[in-house]
Amino acid sequence: MFFRTVATSAAILVALAVTGAVAGPAWEPEPVTEHLHLATASTAIGGADPDAGEPGDFEVRETAVTIPLADGREVGGLLREPVEAGADADRPGIVFVHGAGTGKASDAFTLAATALASAGITTLVPDKRLDNYSTRHRDYEQMARDYAWSVRYLREVPGVDPDDVGLYAESEGAWVSPVMMVDDPRLAFQILVSAPVVPPRQQAAYAVDNYLRNTDVPGGVFRAIPRAVGMKLPGGGFEYADFDVRPWLREQDDPILAVFGTNDASMPLEQGTRELLADADDVTVRFYERANHGINVETPGGLVLHPDFARDVADWVLGLPATASAPPQVAGAQPAQLYLAAPVPQPHWYGDGDWLVRVVVTAGALLVVGSLLLGGVAVASGVTRRRSGRPGARLARGLRAPLTGLAVGSVATMLGLAAYLGAVARLALDYEKNALVVQGGWIAVRLLGLVAVVAAALLLNRVRDRRMSVADRGPAGAVRADPVPSDAVRPEPPDTARPEPHRPRRVAVAVVSTGFWVTVLGATALLVTLAYWGAYQLGI
């Protein structure tokens, strides 16, 4: 029995592995074969005015402001101004455009906005408008129109040159600010911090791939990337995932300063740089060693801005227009991008998010119905037997345990896989590493899946063994075929003293048989779904 169970389990595993492999799509990102050649390791800005201000030259006055929007709404903001007796008027101004992880001015850009203000640049950090912004819905063109009101506000601040106002956009904001530049040709410059450049779906797939490689995740996990990122997500929405910012970049001719941290695993650093250089004029690029997505570096006291970052940004802004095209164009620490961000393969129709949800929900419903049928008939049979001596129906001996193992194992594996993918996604979004979660969690999911497969093998073998032995013995002891064909169900032996009518017994057998096969069908649907997501990969 042991060897037969092992053989059957192996056959089921191979079948599931093949199913998952041929279901597609595969994930084979193209490696980067030609890397950037940086002119120098120094990030200093060529052509900078030696008499311009530097961070720390001015005291900073911080003022909470209210910024009106077009539809009668308003957002808050923080205005930071350099303060010094006799300071020159007509200073440059910068409006900050939030990335995906920030929304309140009080929580975002504090170090950068204050440092730049202390160098003689007036900065405005508005709150992000959130009533029309969610995970499912983001309209970057509408966001550009909302941020335009902050530009209008800053231009009216005393001491700010209205023709020398530019944008500082971080991460997701770098999909918004190029739209603003095209909509408002009066804007003077643009600072892109950790700009994705590629569309959001490509960036998301790249970030997940790069993060998983950096944490040595088992190779089997990568199959989930195109199937999760490439599919149409349940409930619709997410149209912004395919937003392409490059046409907007091509339409503008104002200078751009693009900065990246070499420790940023979420952005295609070299690829983004090449595309910026190809799409826009007067692009200056700087890479900061050991800096993360926010150009922060780890110190014993915590995260702080890279010590050269604020100085370089201030030199570039205060030195315009001379610094717009001053060499070196690309400089700093050497980035290392291993794979290209590329269009994500689209799953087949059965990989559509709504379809997958329907399958999982239907499978869960089948398991619930199956358990209710089996449990209800078992209880009814016991009560009937005790009260009247009439026989009921029940699963044949040896089937209940593996059936329960199959049902519970498939559900537990599905829940474990969902929890694992959610935990990995959270770590990726927070730029954290946790080998116990990433590697240990995957092993745990595979082990749960193996338990379900072994239970399925035991069940299959026992059903085979009982194919010819299921019978309904009449009062006289004669053996006759079960009136409801089933390999898995047998009526309880009747009480010869109180014979049972034939019809109720057939109904009970039919209900148990239905409960059995409904449970098997639900668990099988979950196993196939798990195979699609890579839980049963065997290197196929």
C-alpha positions in Angstrom: 0.0 0.0 0.0 2.9 2.4 0.8 4.6 2.0 -2.5 1.4 2.3 -4.4 0.5 5.5 -2.5 4.0 6.9 -3.4 3.6 6.0 -7.0 0.1 7.5 -7.3 1.2 10.6 -5.5 4.1 11.0 -7.9 1.8 10.6 -10.9 -0.6 13.3 -9.5 2.3 15.6 -8.8 3.6 15.2 -12.4 0.2 15.8 -13.8 -0.3 19.0 -11.8 3.2 20.2 -12.6 2.6 19.7 -16.4 -0.8 21.4 -16.1 0.8 24.4 -14.4 3.7 24.6 -16.9 1.6 24.5 -20.1 -1.1 26.9 -18.7 1.4 29.8 -19.3 2.6 32.4 -19.5 6.2 31.8 -18.7 8.6 34.4 -17.3 11.9 34.9 -19.1 13.1 38.5 -18.7 15.9 39.6 -21.0 19.3 40.2 -19.4 21.0 43.6 -19.7 24.1 43.0 -21.9 25.3 46.6 -22.3 25.7 48.7 -19.2 26.1 52.5 -18.8 29.5 54.0 -18.7 29.7 56.8 -16.2 32.1 59.7 -16.8 33.0 60.0 -13.1 32.1 58.8 -9.7 31.5 62.3 -8.5 27.9 63.6 -8.5 28.9 67.3 -8.6 27.0 69.4 -11.1 29.2 70.8 -13.9 28.6 74.5 -14.6 27.3 75.3 -11.2 27.5 78.9 -10.0 30.1 79.0 -7.1 28.3 82.1 -5.7 24.9 80.4 -5.5 23.4 79.3 -2.2 24.1 75.9 -0.6 22.0 74.0 1.9 22.2 75.6 5.3 22.9 79.1 4.0 19.4 80.4 4.9 17.0 79.9 7.8 13.8 78.4 6.7 10.3 79.7 7.5 7.6 76.9 7.3 4.0 77.9 6.8 0.9 75.7 6.6 -1.2 76.8 3.6 -4.5 75.9 1.9 -4.5 75.4 -1.9 -7.8 75.7 -3.8 -8.5 73.2 -6.6 -10.7 73.6 -9.7 -13.8 71.9 -8.4 -14.2 73.9 -5.2 -12.2 71.4 -3.2 -9.0 72.3 -1.4 -5.9 70.6 -0.1 -3.4 71.6 2.5 0.3 72.1 2.0 3.5 73.3 3.6 5.4 76.3 2.2 9.0 76.6 3.1 10.8 79.9 2.4 14.4 81.0 2.8 14.6 83.8 5.3 17.4 86.4 5.6 17.5 90.2 5.8 18.2 91.7 2.4 17.8 88.4 0.6 17.3 88.7 -3.2 13.8 88.4 -4.5 12.7 86.4 -7.5 13.9 83.1 -6.2 13.3 79.8 -8.0 10.4 77.7 -6.7 9.7 74.0 -6.6 6.4 72.2 -6.3 6.7 68.6 -5.0 4.7 65.8 -6.6 4.1 62.7 -4.4 5.0 59.1 -5.1 2.6 56.2 -4.4 3.6 55.9 -0.7 2.9 59.4 0.5 -0.1 61.7 0.7 0.3 64.3 3.4 2.7 67.2 3.2 3.6 66.8 6.8 4.9 63.2 6.1 6.6 63.7 2.8 9.8 65.4 1.4 10.5 67.0 4.8 14.3 66.7 4.5 14.6 67.5 0.8 12.2 70.4 0.9 13.8 71.9 4.0 17.3 71.5 2.6 16.5 73.1 -0.7 14.7 76.0 1.0 17.8 76.6 3.1 19.8 76.9 -0.1 17.6 79.7 -1.3 14.8 77.9 -3.2 11.1 78.3 -2.1 9.5 74.9 -1.9 5.8 73.9 -1.7 4.7 70.4 -0.7 1.0 70.1 -1.2 -1.2 67.3 0.2 -2.0 64.7 -2.5 -5.7 64.8 -3.5 -6.9 61.4 -2.3 -10.7 61.4 -2.9 -10.2 60.4 -6.6 -7.1 58.2 -6.0 -7.1 54.6 -4.9 -5.3 51.4 -5.6 -7.9 50.5 -8.3 -8.2 53.9 -9.9 -5.5 56.5 -10.7 -5.8 59.1 -13.4 -2.3 60.7 -14.0 -3.6 63.3 -16.3 -6.2 64.4 -13.8 -3.6 64.3 -11.1 -1.5 66.7 -13.2 -4.4 69.1 -13.4 -4.8 69.0 -9.6 -1.1 69.7 -9.0 -1.2 72.5 -11.5 -3.1 74.5 -8.8 -0.1 74.2 -6.5 2.1 75.6 -9.2 -0.3 78.5 -9.6 -0.3 79.1 -5.8 3.5 79.1 -5.6 3.9 81.6 -8.5 1.9 84.1 -6.5 4.1 83.8 -3.4 6.1 87.0 -2.8 9.8 86.6 -3.7 9.2 83.7 -6.1 10.0 84.2 -9.8 6.8 82.9 -11.5 8.8 82.0 -14.6 11.4 80.0 -12.6 9.0 77.5 -11.0 9.7 73.8 -11.6 8.7 70.3 -10.3 10.3 67.8 -8.0 8.6 64.4 -8.7 9.4 61.2 -6.9 8.6 57.6 -8.1 4.9 57.5 -9.2 5.0 61.3 -9.4 7.4 60.9 -12.4 4.4 59.7 -14.4 2.5 62.9 -13.5 5.1 65.7 -13.8 5.8 65.2 -17.5 2.1 65.7 -18.2 2.3 68.9 -16.2 5.3 70.1 -18.1 3.5 69.7 -21.4 0.2 71.2 -20.1 2.1 74.2 -18.8 5.0 75.3 -21.0 5.8 78.1 -18.5 7.2 75.5 -16.1 11.0 76.0 -16.1 12.5 72.6 -15.1 11.9 69.1 -13.7 13.6 67.0 -11.1 12.8 63.3 -11.4 13.7 61.2 -8.4 13.6 57.5 -8.8 11.6 57.8 -12.0 10.3 54.5 -13.4 10.0 55.9 -17.0 8.5 52.5 -18.2 4.7 51.9 -17.8 3.5 50.9 -14.3 2.8 47.3 -15.2 6.3 46.8 -16.5 7.8 48.6 -13.5 5.8 46.4 -11.1 6.9 43.2 -12.8 10.5 44.4 -12.9 10.4 45.4 -9.2 8.9 42.1 -8.1 11.4 40.1 -10.2 14.4 42.2 -9.0 13.3 41.9 -5.4 12.8 38.2 -5.5 16.3 37.7 -7.1 17.9 39.9 -4.4 16.3 37.7 -1.7 17.2 34.4 -3.3 13.6 33.3 -3.6 13.1 29.8 -5.1 12.8 29.8 -8.8 9.3 28.5 -8.8 7.9 31.7 -7.3 8.8 33.6 -10.5 6.1 31.9 -12.5 3.5 33.9 -10.5 4.9 37.3 -11.8 3.3 37.4 -15.3 0.2 35.6 -14.0 -0.4 38.1 -11.3 1.0 41.3 -12.9 -0.2 40.6 -16.4 -3.7 39.5 -15.7 -6.8 41.7 -15.7 -7.4 42.0 -11.9 -10.7 41.0 -10.4 -13.4 43.7 -10.5 -11.8 45.7 -13.3 -10.0 49.0 -12.9 -6.2 49.4 -12.9 -6.3 51.0 -16.3 -3.4 53.2 -15.2 -1.2 50.1 -15.2 -0.4 50.6 -18.9 0.1 54.4 -18.8 3.0 55.3 -21.0 4.8 58.5 -20.0 7.3 58.6 -22.8 5.1 60.5 -25.3 4.9 63.3 -22.7 8.6 63.3 -22.2 9.2 63.7 -26.0 6.9 66.7 -26.1 8.8 68.8 -23.6 12.0 70.7 -24.0 12.8 71.9 -20.5 15.8 70.7 -18.6 15.5 67.5 -16.5 17.6 66.4 -13.6 17.1 62.6 -13.0 18.5 61.1 -9.9 18.6 57.4 -8.7 19.9 55.5 -5.8 22.0 52.4 -6.6 20.3 50.4 -3.9 16.9 51.0 -5.4 15.7 47.5 -6.4 12.3 48.7 -7.7 13.4 50.8 -10.7 15.1 49.9 -14.0 17.9 52.3 -13.3 20.0 51.9 -16.5 17.1 51.3 -18.8 15.2 54.3 -17.4 18.3 56.5 -18.0 18.7 55.4 -21.6 15.0 56.1 -22.3 15.2 59.5 -20.7 18.3 60.4 -22.7 16.6 59.2 -25.9 13.3 61.0 -25.3 14.2 64.4 -23.8 16.7 67.1 -24.4 19.0 68.6 -21.7 18.9 65.6 -19.3 21.4 65.4 -16.4 21.6 62.1 -14.6 23.1 61.3 -11.2 23.5 58.0 -9.4 24.0 58.0 -5.6 25.9 55.2 -4.0 24.0 53.1 -1.4 21.0 55.3 -1.7 17.5 53.8 -1.7 14.3 54.7 -3.5 14.0 58.0 -1.6 17.8 58.8 -2.1 18.3 58.0 1.6 21.2 56.1 3.1 21.4 54.0 6.2 23.4 55.5 9.1 23.8 54.4 12.7 21.2 57.1 13.5 18.7 55.9 10.9 17.9 56.9 7.3 19.1 60.3 6.1 19.3 62.0 2.7 22.5 61.2 0.8 24.9 63.9 1.9 25.6 65.1 -1.6 22.0 65.0 -2.9 20.5 68.3 -1.7 23.7 70.2 -2.6 23.7 68.8 -6.2 20.0 69.5 -6.7 20.4 73.1 -5.4 23.5 73.6 -7.6 21.6 72.4 -10.6 18.5 74.5 -10.0 20.3 77.7 -9.0 22.8 77.3 -11.9 20.1 77.0 -14.7 20.3 77.5 -17.6 24.0 76.9 -17.6 23.7 73.6 -15.7 21.1 72.2 -18.1 23.7 70.9 -20.5 26.9 71.1 -18.5 29.0 68.0 -18.5 29.2 65.3 -17.2 25.7 64.3 -18.4 25.7 60.9 -16.5 27.8 60.5 -13.4 28.0 59.0 -9.9 28.1 55.4 -8.6 27.9 52.6 -11.1 24.3 51.1 -11.2 23.8 47.4 -11.9 20.6 46.4 -13.7 20.5 42.7 -14.4 17.3 42.4 -16.5 15.2 44.7 -18.7 11.7 45.8 -17.8 9.6 44.7 -20.7 5.9 44.2 -21.6 4.4 41.6 -19.4 3.1 38.4 -21.1 -0.7 38.3 -20.9 -2.4 35.1 -19.4 -4.9 33.2 -21.3 -8.7 33.6 -20.7 -8.6 31.2 -17.8 -6.0 33.4 -16.1 -8.3 36.4 -16.1 -8.7 37.7 -12.6 -12.5 37.5 -12.5 -12.4 33.9 -13.9 -9.9 32.8 -11.3 -12.0 34.3 -8.5 -15.0 32.5 -9.8 -13.2 29.2 -9.9 -11.9 29.6 -6.3 -15.3 30.7 -5.0 -17.1 27.9 -6.8 -14.6 25.4 -5.5 -15.1 26.6 -1.9 -18.8 26.5 -2.3 -18.6 22.9 -3.6 -16.5 21.9 -0.6 -19.0 23.5 1.8 -22.0 21.8 0.1 -20.2 18.5 0.0 -19.4 18.6 3.7 -23.0 19.6 4.5 -24.4 16.7 2.5 -22.0 14.2 4.1 -22.4 15.6 7.6 -26.1 15.9 7.4 -26.7 12.4 6.1 -24.4 11.0 8.7 -26.2 12.7 11.5 -29.6 11.8 10.1 -28.5 8.2 9.7 -27.4 8.0 13.2 -30.6 9.4 14.6 -32.7 7.1 12.4 -30.7 4.1 13.5 -31.1 4.9 17.2 -34.8 5.7 17.1 -36.2 3.3 14.6 -33.6 0.8 13.8 -33.9 1.8 10.1 -30.6 1.8 8.2 -29.1 4.9 6.7 -26.1 5.5 4.4 -22.4 6.4 5.0 -19.1 6.5 3.2 -17.4 3.2 2.7 -14.8 2.4 5.3 -11.4 4.0 4.7 -12.6 6.9 2.6 -13.6 9.5 5.1 -10.0 10.3 6.3 -8.4 10.8 2.9 -11.4 12.7 1.7 -11.1 15.0 4.7 -7.4 15.3 4.1 -7.9 16.2 0.5 -10.5 18.9 1.2 -8.7 20.4 4.2 -5.3 20.1 2.5 -6.4 21.9 -0.7 -8.0 24.7 1.3 -5.0 25.1 3.6 -2.6 25.2 0.7 -4.7 27.8 -1.1 -4.9 30.0 2.0 -1.2 29.5 2.6 -0.3 30.5 -0.9 -2.4 33.6 -0.7 -0.9 34.5 2.6 2.6 33.9 1.3 2.2 36.0 -1.9 0.6 38.8 0.3 3.6 38.7 2.7 6.1 38.8 -0.1 4.2 41.7 -1.8 4.2 43.6 1.5 8.0 43.1 2.0 8.6 44.2 -1.6 6.5 47.4 -1.1 8.4 48.2 2.1 11.8 47.3 0.6 12.4 44.8 3.3 14.0 41.4 3.3 13.0 38.4 5.4 14.5 35.0 4.4 12.3 33.1 6.9 9.1 34.5 5.2 10.4 34.4 1.6 12.0 31.0 1.6 10.5 29.3 4.6 7.0 30.3 3.6 7.5 28.8 0.1 8.6 25.5 1.6 5.6 25.5 3.9 3.2 26.1 1.0 4.8 23.2 -1.0 4.5 20.9 2.0 0.9 21.7 2.5 0.3 21.0 -1.2 2.1 17.7 -0.9 -0.2 16.7 2.0 -3.3 17.3 -0.2 -1.7 15.3 -3.0 -1.0 12.3 -0.8 -4.5 12.4 0.5 -5.8 12.4 -3.1 -3.6 9.4 -3.9 -4.9 7.5 -0.9 -8.5 8.3 -1.8 -8.0 7.3 -5.4 -6.5 4.0 -4.5 -9.1 3.1 -1.9 -11.9 4.0 -4.3 -10.3 1.6 -6.9 -10.1 -1.1 -4.2 -13.8 -0.8 -3.4 -15.1 -0.5 -7.0 -16.3 -4.1 -7.1 -17.0 -4.5 -3.4 -19.7 -1.9 -2.8 -23.0 -3.8 -2.4 -26.4 -3.6 -0.8 -27.3 -6.7 1.1 -31.0 -7.4 1.3 -32.8 -8.9 4.3 -32.2 -12.4 3.0 -28.5 -11.9 2.8 -28.3 -11.9 -1.0 -25.8 -9.5 -2.6 -27.1 -7.2 -5.2 -25.8 -4.1 -7.0 -26.1 -0.7 -5.3 -29.1 1.0 -6.8 -27.2 4.3 -6.8 -23.9 3.5 -8.6 -21.0 4.7 -6.4 -17.6 3.4 -5.6 -17.5 5.4 -2.4 -20.8 4.9 -0.6 -22.5 2.0 1.0 -25.8 1.8 2.9 -25.6 0.8 6.6 -26.6 -2.8 7.1 -30.4 -3.0 7.8 -32.0 -4.2 10.9 -33.5 -7.5 9.8 -36.1 -7.2 12.5 -37.4 -3.9 11.1 -36.8 -3.8 7.4 -36.5 -0.4 5.8 -38.4 0.7 2.7 -36.2 0.7 -0.4 -36.8 4.3 -1.6 -35.5 6.2 1.5 -32.4 4.1 1.4 -31.7 4.9 -2.2 -32.2 8.6 -1.5 -29.7 8.5 1.4 -27.2 6.7 -0.8 -27.6 9.2 -3.6 -27.1 12.1 -1.2 -23.9 10.7 0.2 -22.6 9.8 -3.2 -23.3 13.4 -4.4 -21.6 14.8 -1.3 -18.5 12.7 -2.0 -18.1 13.7 -5.6 -18.9 17.3 -5.0 -16.2 17.4 -2.4 -13.7 15.7 -4.7 -14.6 18.2 -7.5 -14.1 21.2 -5.3 -10.8 20.0 -4.0 -9.6 19.1 -7.5 -10.4 22.6 -8.8 -8.3 24.1 -6.0 -5.4 21.8 -6.8 -5.5 22.8 -10.5 -5.6 26.5 -9.5 -2.6 25.9 -7.2 -0.8 24.2 -10.0 -1.4 27.3 -12.2 0.2 29.5 -9.6 3.3 27.3 -9.4 2.7 25.4 -6.1 3.4 22.1 -7.8 6.4 22.9 -10.0 8.9 20.1 -10.5 11.3 21.9 -12.8 9.0 21.4 -15.8 
